[in-house]
């Protein structure tokens, strides 16, 4: 699971609008990223969008743990520059 950030970053870039909508919109984004339940929602949405080969290699609980452990990096991908 060393470099799941690459596919995760691609998914976030392609589907940022729907992920942000899941978290309550742009206005609620920063607060949502401090909420563990919201981060798990991001992980769930992103896992569903992973290529099938990655899903075979990395199961959802492992992916969720990765996203939670890297919540700052995930937040940086989602927050506007």
Secondary structure, 3 states (H helix, E strand, C coil): CCCCHHHHHHHHHHHHHHHHHHCCCHHHHHHHCCCHHHHHHHHHHHHHHCCHHHHHHCCHHHHHHHHHHCHHHHHHHHCCC
